[in-house]
Amino acid sequence: MAHMVVFLASICLFNTINFPFLANALSSCNGACNTLNDCSGQLICINGKCNDDPNVGTHICSGSGSPPSVPSGGGGNCQSSGTLQCNGKSHPQYRCSPPVSSSTQAVLTLNDFSEGGDGGGPSECDEKYHPNSERVVALSTGWYNNGSRCGKMIRITARNGKSVTAKVVDECDSVNGCDKEHAGQPPCHNNIVDGSQAVWDALGLNTDVGREQVTWSMA
């Protein structure tokens, strides 16, 4: 009986010590999730489970070999071109993005394009700052494509069915970051549409969420 009491006490002590860490852990392959932020690494939440992002081309969960990378500008299965160490964390770098279609899958993030905002310096396309009331976006490096989409309008559609047009004014750098030029922020992922407050408001989305799955196309 004494041995049984010691054994049960050991289990209780182990659970007390470890459960706080487990509560804060990110889910891995096939782990339960509710939002994009619940999954670890490059995994995304699909139907309540963490899995490979089909737009990035990772094979973390499937275990299959990695397909070849593609040239800068997007297309095919875009693979990471390297990593950047920032504040003790490793961030993937991308020179490409998924191919653009009439309904390109993307993640909408929030950016302040005004002076003193999130982006650091003025927008790359026009060397100007833009108020939060203006519908403008920055695109990941591959989609930005050396500025070929500067000044052009894109249409963004949220999962709630609402859509809005916005002007491309900047690059969401998927290669460089963690420096003064990028306001200390790490490189963007390769499937980011970084929208102003006005874009989020027009889509009826809550900026407190920070990340929303959307689709976009050229307007």
C-alpha positions as CSV (number, residue, x, y, z in Angstrom):
1,M,0.0,0.0,0.0
2,A,2.8,2.4,0.9
3,H,4.4,1.9,-2.6
4,M,1.0,2.6,-4.2
5,V,0.7,5.9,-2.3
6,V,4.2,7.0,-3.3
7,F,3.5,6.1,-6.9
8,L,0.2,8.1,-7.0
9,A,1.9,11.0,-5.3
10,S,4.6,11.0,-8.0
11,I,2.0,11.1,-10.8
12,C,0.3,14.1,-9.2
13,L,3.6,15.9,-8.8
14,F,4.5,15.2,-12.4
15,N,1.2,16.5,-13.7
16,T,1.4,19.6,-11.5
17,I,4.8,20.5,-12.8
18,N,4.2,19.8,-16.5
19,F,0.6,20.8,-17.2
20,P,1.3,24.5,-17.3
21,F,3.8,24.0,-20.1
22,L,1.4,21.7,-22.0
23,A,-1.4,24.2,-21.8
24,N,0.7,26.8,-23.7
25,A,2.2,24.4,-26.3
26,L,1.4,24.9,-30.0
27,S,-0.1,21.9,-31.8
28,S,2.0,19.9,-34.3
29,C,0.8,17.7,-37.2
30,N,-2.9,16.7,-36.8
31,G,-3.1,18.5,-33.5
32,A,-6.3,20.3,-32.5
33,C,-6.5,24.0,-33.4
34,N,-9.0,26.8,-33.7
35,T,-7.0,29.6,-35.3
36,L,-3.8,30.1,-37.4
37,N,-1.9,30.9,-34.2
38,D,-2.6,27.5,-32.6
39,C,-0.2,25.6,-34.9
40,S,3.6,25.4,-34.6
41,G,6.1,26.4,-37.3
42,Q,4.8,26.7,-40.8
43,L,1.7,24.6,-40.2
44,I,-1.8,26.1,-40.6
45,C,-5.2,25.2,-39.1
46,I,-7.3,23.2,-41.6
47,N,-10.7,21.8,-40.5
48,G,-9.7,21.9,-36.9
49,K,-6.3,20.2,-37.3
50,C,-2.8,21.5,-37.9
51,N,-1.5,20.5,-41.3
52,D,0.9,21.4,-44.1
53,D,0.1,24.7,-45.9
54,P,-0.7,23.8,-49.5
55,N,0.2,27.3,-50.6
56,V,3.7,27.1,-49.2
57,G,4.4,23.5,-50.3
58,T,5.8,22.2,-47.0
59,H,5.7,18.4,-46.4
60,I,6.2,18.4,-42.7
61,C,3.2,16.2,-42.0
62,S,3.1,14.2,-45.2
63,G,6.7,13.2,-44.9
64,S,7.2,13.3,-48.7
65,G,10.3,14.8,-50.4
66,S,10.5,18.5,-51.0
67,P,9.8,19.6,-54.5
68,P,12.3,21.9,-56.2
69,S,12.2,25.6,-55.4
70,V,11.1,28.2,-58.0
71,P,12.5,31.4,-59.3
72,S,11.8,34.8,-57.6
73,G,8.4,36.1,-58.5
74,G,6.3,33.1,-57.4
75,G,4.9,30.0,-59.0
76,G,5.0,26.2,-58.3
77,N,5.7,25.0,-54.7
78,C,7.6,27.9,-53.2
79,Q,10.3,26.7,-50.8
80,S,12.2,28.6,-48.1
81,S,15.5,30.1,-49.4
82,G,17.1,30.2,-46.0
83,T,16.5,31.3,-42.4
84,L,17.1,34.6,-40.5
85,Q,17.9,34.6,-36.8
86,C,16.0,37.3,-34.9
87,N,15.7,37.7,-31.1
88,G,16.7,34.1,-30.6
89,K,14.1,32.8,-33.1
90,S,14.6,31.3,-36.5
91,H,12.5,32.8,-39.3
92,P,12.2,31.3,-42.8
93,Q,13.1,33.5,-45.8
94,Y,11.3,33.4,-49.1
95,R,12.1,34.9,-52.5
96,C,9.0,33.5,-54.1
97,S,5.2,33.2,-53.4
98,P,2.4,30.9,-54.5
99,P,1.2,31.5,-58.1
100,V,-1.4,34.2,-58.5
101,S,-4.8,33.1,-59.7
102,S,-8.4,34.5,-59.8
103,S,-8.7,33.4,-56.1
104,T,-5.2,33.3,-54.6
105,Q,-5.1,32.0,-51.0
106,A,-3.4,34.4,-48.6
107,V,-3.2,35.5,-45.0
108,L,-4.3,39.1,-44.3
109,T,-2.3,40.9,-41.6
110,L,-2.6,44.5,-40.3
111,N,-0.1,47.3,-41.0
112,D,0.1,50.9,-40.2
113,F,1.4,52.7,-43.3
114,S,1.4,56.2,-41.6
115,E,4.5,58.0,-40.5
116,G,5.8,56.3,-37.3
117,G,3.7,53.2,-38.1
118,D,4.6,49.5,-38.3
119,G,6.5,49.7,-41.6
120,G,9.3,52.0,-40.4
121,G,10.0,54.1,-43.5
122,P,7.7,55.3,-46.2
123,S,6.1,52.9,-48.7
124,E,8.5,51.4,-51.3
125,C,6.3,52.1,-54.3
126,D,5.8,55.8,-54.0
127,E,8.1,56.8,-51.1
128,K,5.1,58.2,-49.3
129,Y,3.2,57.5,-46.0
130,H,-0.4,56.6,-46.2
131,P,-3.2,57.3,-43.6
132,N,-5.0,54.4,-41.9
133,S,-8.2,55.6,-43.7
134,E,-6.7,54.7,-47.1
135,R,-7.2,51.2,-48.5
136,V,-3.6,50.2,-49.3
137,V,-1.6,46.9,-49.0
138,A,1.9,45.5,-49.0
139,L,2.5,42.1,-50.7
140,S,5.0,39.4,-49.9
141,T,8.2,39.6,-51.9
142,G,7.2,37.1,-54.6
143,W,3.8,38.7,-55.2
144,Y,5.4,42.2,-55.1
145,N,7.6,40.9,-57.9
146,N,10.2,43.7,-57.9
147,G,7.5,46.4,-57.8
148,S,5.7,45.2,-60.9
149,R,2.3,45.5,-59.0
150,C,3.1,48.9,-57.6
151,G,0.1,51.2,-57.9
152,K,-2.2,48.5,-59.1
153,M,-5.5,47.5,-57.5
154,I,-6.2,44.1,-56.1
155,R,-9.5,42.6,-54.8
156,I,-9.5,41.0,-51.4
157,T,-12.3,38.7,-50.3
158,A,-12.8,37.5,-46.7
159,R,-14.4,34.3,-45.6
160,N,-17.5,36.3,-44.5
161,G,-18.2,37.0,-48.2
162,K,-17.2,40.7,-48.1
163,S,-14.7,42.0,-50.6
164,V,-12.8,45.3,-51.1
165,T,-10.3,46.7,-53.6
166,A,-7.0,48.2,-52.3
167,K,-3.9,49.7,-53.9
168,V,-0.5,48.0,-53.7
169,V,2.0,50.5,-52.3
170,D,4.7,48.4,-50.6
171,E,6.5,45.1,-50.2
172,C,6.1,42.9,-47.2
173,D,9.7,41.8,-47.3
174,S,9.9,38.0,-47.1
175,V,13.8,37.9,-47.1
176,N,15.0,40.7,-44.8
177,G,13.9,42.0,-41.4
178,C,14.8,42.4,-37.8
179,D,16.5,45.7,-38.5
180,K,15.7,49.4,-38.3
181,E,14.6,49.6,-41.9
182,H,11.9,47.0,-41.1
183,A,11.0,48.4,-37.7
184,G,12.6,45.4,-36.0
185,Q,10.0,43.0,-37.5
186,P,11.0,39.6,-38.9
187,P,10.6,38.6,-42.5
188,C,7.0,38.3,-43.7
189,H,5.8,34.8,-44.8
190,N,5.4,34.3,-48.5
191,N,1.6,34.4,-48.6
192,I,0.9,37.7,-46.9
193,V,-1.4,40.6,-47.9
194,D,-0.5,43.3,-45.3
195,G,-3.5,45.6,-45.2
196,S,-4.3,49.0,-43.7
197,Q,-6.9,49.6,-41.0
198,A,-9.3,50.7,-43.8
199,V,-9.0,47.4,-45.6
200,W,-9.9,45.5,-42.4
201,D,-12.8,47.8,-41.7
202,A,-14.2,47.4,-45.2
203,L,-14.1,43.6,-44.8
204,G,-15.8,43.8,-41.4
205,L,-12.9,42.0,-39.7
206,N,-11.7,42.3,-36.1
207,T,-8.1,43.7,-36.1
208,D,-7.6,42.2,-32.7
209,V,-7.4,38.8,-34.3
210,G,-4.3,40.0,-36.3
211,R,-4.4,37.3,-39.0
212,E,-7.3,36.2,-41.3
213,Q,-7.5,33.8,-44.2
214,V,-8.5,35.6,-47.4
215,T,-8.3,35.3,-51.2
216,W,-7.1,38.0,-53.6
217,S,-6.8,38.6,-57.3
218,M,-5.9,41.5,-59.6
219,A,-8.9,43.9,-59.7
